[in-house]
């Protein structure tokens, strides 16, 4: 996790692949510990843009988790969030959105409405809605997630500002396409302000 947090995804991938092999040898292919190692490996593949490998690792991880844990177990929500991210990156926005919505319900029950983990899923829902051009829904999720991170003085606040800048840029382009240059300029200015804050 240290290498991932430092942005050295290749080293993180190498270590996670080694971890999965060790877990398979020690615990077997159908053990929950192996499944957890696979989930982390799948997440690293996502970060590297290797979505086919991410899909394979996360499908295996989810299958094992579903066999070993009850359907409402929180760990299933964590692994499902990696899975939904893969689907989103692969362009399957509707399925990703449905999974993120289920996870959001789970996180609200387990962590509460104002928790950082809940806000992370709200941001993911904002991202998938942005990709689907559902700008109002994207904005609703981004703003709520931003408020939670801001209230907690979380260091990742800049990520939300960048997401909100992306949203404003999309709004600007839409306004241009509709011939409303003044609105387009306002949205572009807001995007710039978000990036300066980030």
Order of alpha helices (4+ residues) and beta strands (2+ residues): alpha-alpha-alpha-alpha-alpha-alpha-alpha-alpha-alpha-alpha
